[in-house]
């Protein structure tokens, strides 16, 4: 309608309507992936072999794609007080759910 309004006014109106900033609540349980620990056992076996030979072992946490839809995200969103968005407890891969790479840096 073309009216100017500040973020603070919107926040106050939402608060008056019973909304508050809330983080997602991990409550929805998905099925557990059958090979959930396989990668960790593989890394542990390899690490032990190298350590027995007095070779260094370096752990690298690589970038991963973030699951979209019903998964825990950092930050808060406006929801009616006491009614946070329910999200899955685990983030096991699901071929039917989309993924995104939000931390991808642009290289020139």
N, C-alpha and C positions, 0 to 999 in steps of 0.2 A: 504494500500500500504506500510505500515511499516514506514512512515515518522513520526518523533516526532514533536509535535506542542504544544504550550502552550495555556492555557485558554485565556490569554490576546490576543494572536494572533487571535484566533477564534472570540473573542469579537470584535476586531478591524475590522476583515473581515465582520462580520455580520453588524456592524455599517456602513461600507462603502457601503453595499448592501441595506441600508435603513431600517435595523431592529433596534429595540430598546427594552429594557426590559419594559414590560407592565403587569399590573395586569389585571385579568378578568374584564369585564364590565357587570354588571347585567342589562340585557335588555330583555331577553327572559321570557315571562310571562307564567306560567303554570296555570292549573286550581286550584282553591282554595279548600282545603279540607273542606267538609261540617261540620265536628266536630272540626274545628280548635281551638276554644276557650273553648271547653268542659272541658279539663283538668285544665285550669286555673280557670274556674268558680268553679270546684270541690274543688280545693286547697283553693280558697278564702272562700268558704262556711265552709270548715273544720277549717280554720284558725280563722274565726270569732267565731265559737263555742268554740274553745279553749281559745281565748282571753277573751271572756265573762266570762269564769270560772277562769280568771287570770292564765291560764296555758301557758307555753312558746310555741312558734311556731318557728321551725327551718326550714330554706329553704336549701335544698341540691341540688346542680347542679350535676347530675350524668353523667358519661361518656355516650356518644352516638356514634352510628355508623355514619360515614361520608358517604354522598351520593357521588357516583362516576359518572362522565360524566356530563358535562354542568352545574356544580354547582360551586359557588364561592369557590376558594381555596386561602389561603394566599400565598404570594410570587409572583414572576414575571417569565415570560417566554419570550423567544425571538419571536417576531412577527414583520412583516413589520410595520414601523412607522405609527401610526394612525389607526391601524387595530388590536385592541385587540381581544382576544377570547370572544365571546358573551356567557354569561351563564344565567341561569334562575334566576329570581328575588327572588322567594320563594323556600324553600327546603321541600315542602310538600312530604310526602311519596308517592312513586310510585313503585308498586310491579314489574314493568318491568325494573327498574333500579337497578344496583348492588350497594352494600354497602360494606364498609371496616371499620375496627377498627384500625386506625393508632396509637392510643395512648395506646394501650393495653400493660401493663407492664408484664414482665415475672416473676413469683414467683417460688422460689425453695423450 
